Amino acid sequence: MKTTAFWSGIVLISLSAVALADTRNLSADGPPIFQAECGSCHIAFPPQLMAAEDWKRVMAKLDKHYGEDASVDERSRHELEQFLVRNAGSASTLGVATTQANALPRLTRTAWFLRKHRQVSPADWRHPKVRTPANCAACHRRAAEGRFHEREITMPDGRRWEDR
């Protein structure tokens, strides 16, 4: 009986941690170079959206950054990587961000992302304002601030997520 109670408690604590991660504000703040470099082509994704090892892999291949050359000088690369790794999310909560051995990690392939977006219709993903699952700001009005609350979602066609 004690063993069952112990494991039940562990499961409840784990589920609570996952729920908290889904509802809290994620920090998109960082050193000025974070917004300047990472935010120049897309929103500067909050570091908590991927695990430390995934961020290290991204930073190791900036010259081949999802089809672009996002290279920066070594000092800047080191500063960015340190910030991302220091503030990274939990691999056990997020899941693996890579599906292929040599592919760069994608936050849109984590179990967390897939679970949170499982009810998004194929039509919404194809909408011209979305174009890619990595375009968080298409639906999450405050994504640039690191806010991804469901109550703040407006779908590209103008409907509120909570009204679906």
C-alpha positions in Angstrom: 0.0 0.0 0.0 2.8 2.4 0.9 4.4 1.7 -2.5 1.2 2.5 -4.4 0.7 5.7 -2.4 4.3 6.7 -3.1 4.1 6.2 -6.8 0.7 7.9 -6.9 2.3 10.9 -5.3 5.1 11.0 -7.8 2.7 10.8 -10.7 0.6 13.7 -9.2 3.7 15.8 -8.7 4.9 15.1 -12.3 1.5 16.0 -13.8 1.4 19.2 -11.7 4.8 20.2 -13.1 3.7 19.6 -16.6 0.5 21.6 -16.1 2.5 24.5 -14.6 4.9 24.5 -17.5 2.0 24.8 -19.9 0.4 27.8 -18.1 3.2 30.0 -16.9 4.8 32.9 -18.7 7.9 31.8 -20.5 10.8 34.2 -20.5 11.7 35.6 -23.9 14.0 38.1 -22.2 17.7 37.8 -22.5 20.9 39.6 -23.4 20.4 42.3 -26.1 22.0 40.0 -28.7 19.3 37.4 -28.1 16.5 39.7 -29.4 18.8 41.3 -32.0 20.1 38.1 -33.6 17.4 35.5 -32.8 14.6 37.9 -33.2 15.7 39.3 -36.5 14.1 36.6 -38.6 11.5 35.0 -36.3 10.4 35.6 -32.7 13.2 34.9 -30.3 11.8 31.6 -29.0 11.8 31.4 -25.2 14.6 29.1 -24.1 12.2 27.0 -22.0 10.6 25.6 -25.2 13.6 23.2 -25.8 16.0 21.3 -23.7 19.6 22.3 -23.1 21.1 19.6 -25.4 18.7 20.7 -28.2 19.9 24.3 -27.9 23.5 23.2 -27.9 22.9 21.4 -31.2 21.2 24.5 -32.7 24.0 26.7 -31.7 26.6 24.3 -33.0 25.2 24.7 -36.6 24.4 28.3 -37.0 25.9 28.3 -40.5 23.1 25.8 -41.4 20.3 27.3 -39.3 17.2 25.7 -40.9 18.4 26.6 -44.4 19.9 30.0 -43.5 23.3 31.1 -42.4 22.8 32.6 -39.0 26.5 32.7 -38.1 27.7 35.2 -35.4 31.1 35.8 -34.0 32.3 33.2 -31.4 31.8 35.5 -28.4 28.2 36.2 -29.4 27.6 32.5 -30.1 28.9 31.6 -26.7 26.8 34.3 -24.9 23.7 33.2 -26.7 24.3 29.5 -26.0 25.0 30.1 -22.3 21.7 32.0 -22.0 19.7 29.4 -23.9 21.2 26.4 -22.0 20.9 28.2 -18.6 17.2 28.8 -19.2 16.3 25.7 -21.2 13.3 23.6 -20.5 13.2 20.1 -19.0 13.9 17.3 -21.6 11.6 15.0 -19.6 8.7 17.5 -19.8 9.2 18.6 -23.4 10.3 15.4 -25.0 12.8 15.0 -27.9 13.0 17.9 -30.4 14.6 15.8 -33.1 13.2 13.1 -35.2 16.2 12.3 -37.4 19.8 11.7 -36.4 21.5 14.6 -38.2 18.5 17.0 -38.3 18.5 20.2 -36.2 16.1 20.1 -33.2 12.7 21.6 -33.8 10.6 22.8 -30.9 7.6 22.0 -33.1 8.5 18.3 -32.9 8.6 18.0 -29.1 5.9 15.9 -27.4 4.9 19.0 -25.5 4.3 21.1 -28.6 2.4 18.3 -30.3 0.2 17.7 -27.3 -0.6 21.4 -27.0 -1.4 21.7 -30.7 -3.2 18.4 -31.3 -6.6 20.1 -31.7 -5.4 22.6 -34.4 -7.0 21.7 -37.6 -5.0 21.0 -40.8 -6.8 24.0 -42.4 -5.4 26.3 -39.6 -1.9 25.0 -40.2 -2.3 25.7 -44.0 -3.7 29.2 -43.5 -1.5 31.8 -45.3 -0.9 33.8 -42.1 0.5 30.7 -40.4 2.6 28.9 -43.1 4.7 27.0 -40.5 4.1 25.6 -37.0 7.1 27.7 -35.9 5.2 30.9 -36.7 3.9 31.1 -33.1 2.9 34.8 -33.5 0.3 33.9 -36.1 -2.1 32.7 -33.3 -0.3 33.6 -30.0 -0.8 37.3 -29.9 1.8 37.7 -27.2 4.3 35.1 -28.3 7.1 37.7 -28.6 6.6 38.3 -24.8 6.8 34.6 -24.1 3.1 34.4 -23.4 1.3 31.4 -24.8 -1.9 31.2 -22.7 -4.9 29.6 -24.4 -7.1 32.5 -23.4 -4.8 34.8 -25.5 -5.0 32.8 -28.7 -6.6 34.2 -31.8 -6.7 32.0 -34.8 -5.6 33.4 -38.2 -9.2 33.7 -39.4 -10.0 35.9 -36.3 -11.9 33.4 -34.1 -10.8 33.1 -30.5 -9.4 29.6 -29.6 -11.6 29.4 -26.6 -14.7 29.9 -28.8 -14.0 26.8 -30.9 
